[in-house]
C-alpha cells in the first residue's frame, strides 16, 4: 500500500481511481463497509482505491480546543485500512486555509485536478467544504459535471445503535470495552511509550509497564481490565489498570499493564494495549496484602479471558 502526504504526492502520470473520504477514526464496522465498497468498486473499474483522510482532526482546526479523543493513531489506522485492501492512503494536512475551501473548490482541487477520480464512495451523511456546506447530493451533481460517480453508503449498526466514532468514544469513556469492541470489530487499542513509574509493582511481585498514551488518546474509564500488550509482532496477555493508585494515595492518573509470564524490559518501547474486558472498578485497599490478593485474582481472570485466544 502506498502512503501519501497531500494530494500533490500523487505520482506523475497518475490515472483514474476510486476515492473514499473521511477521518475514519476507529475504522469501526461502519467505516469498514464504506471502505470495503470503495475497494470493491475500484476492482470493478480496474483502477486503484484511494482513502483520503485528514491530519490534524478537522474539529481542532475549525474549533480549537475541541479535539475529540482519538480511537486510532494515523499509523494504526493505515494498518487497518491496508488490511481492507486499500491501495493508497492519502493524508491531507487540514489547515485553516484548507477548511475555507468551498465544496466546488474542494472537488476541483482534490478529486479532479490531482486524484482524477472516476468514482467516490462515502457515508450517506458525508459533508465537505467550508462550513460543511456540501453533501452527497452536491457531490453527485459535481460528479456529473466532472465525470465521476458518487455512492452514498447507508449508516450501519445493530438494533437502535448506529456505529459511529462518537458512539465508540462514549463506550470507551464509560469503560464499556465490550460494546466498543462490538462496534469496532476488534478490541479497542491505546498506544504509547513505556516510561518509568514508581516501580511499586516490582516491589510487590507485579511489575507493570507504565504507558504514556499518545496525545488525545481515548483512554477507558478508571478500572482494571483484561487485555493484551502488543509490541512489534508479539501479542502478550496483560492485566491493565487505569487510575490514580488510591491505595498509595496517588494523584496522577496512570495506565499500567502487568504482562503475564513476561520478564523482559519494555522501557522506551512503543506498544499498544488492547482492552478485552472490564474486570472491576479501581478500589482502595487497606494495605498491601489485600491489594496483592486482588491482583492475583485479576491476573487469573485475565488468563482465563485472553491467554490462548485470538
Secondary structure, DSSP 4 states (H G I P E B T S, - for coil): -EEEESGGGSPTT---EEEEES--TT--HHHHHHHHHHHHHHHHHTSEEEEEEEES-HHHHHSTT-PPPBSS-HHHHHHHHHHTT-SEEEEEE--HHHHT--HHHHIIIIIITTT-EEEEEEETT--BSGGG-B-HHHHHHHHHHHT-EEEEEPP-EETTEEP-HHHHHHHHHTT-HHHHHHHHTS-EEEEEEEE----HHHHTT---EEEEEPTTB-PPPSEEEEEEEEETTEEEEEEEEEE--GGGT--S-EEEEEETT--S--TT-EEEEEEEEEEE-----SSHHHHHHHHHHHHHHHHHHHTT--
